[in-house]
Amino acid sequence: MQKWIKIGLAAVLFVLLVLIRAYETDLFYDPLIQFFKVDHSIEKLPDLIFSKYLLHISFRFWLNTVISLLILWVLFRKREVIKVSLLLYMVVFVLLMLAMSVLLQSEEEGGHLALFYVRRFLIQPLFLLLLIPAFYFQKKS
């Protein structure tokens, strides 16, 4: 694949990730968006529909994952990279969804920093930012 085509495809896929972020309030049920925009350190979590919320978080995670895997494929064109990445995404998803479920069931007021970060890792393609340099370094080694 030519270098310019590769860069163009990767750029289009990155734009898709940005669009998911830009239209998150229209696409996904997430009452915690507004909650975390204000000072939430002393507030109780807002009422939410637990199963619907977890379903939307899961959908967003896997949507970001598919686009991230496509980016990794465009950049590296190796099945091993995709296999390792997919395995990593699956393990991380299970662990973070379990953590999120426990944190959402907590009835304590304030102290939602752990929930904030677990949610952030689920809804943002942060792992892609870790995987690209890792696979690039491995490729150069």
Secondary structure, DSSP 4 states (H G I P E B T S, - for coil): --HHHHHHHHHHHHHHHHHHHHTHHHHS--THHHHHHS--SSPPPPP--HHHHHHHHHHHHHHHHHHHHHHHHHHH--HHHHHHHHHHHHHHHHHHHHHHHHHHH---SS--HHHHHHHHHHHS-HHHHHHHHHHHHHHH-
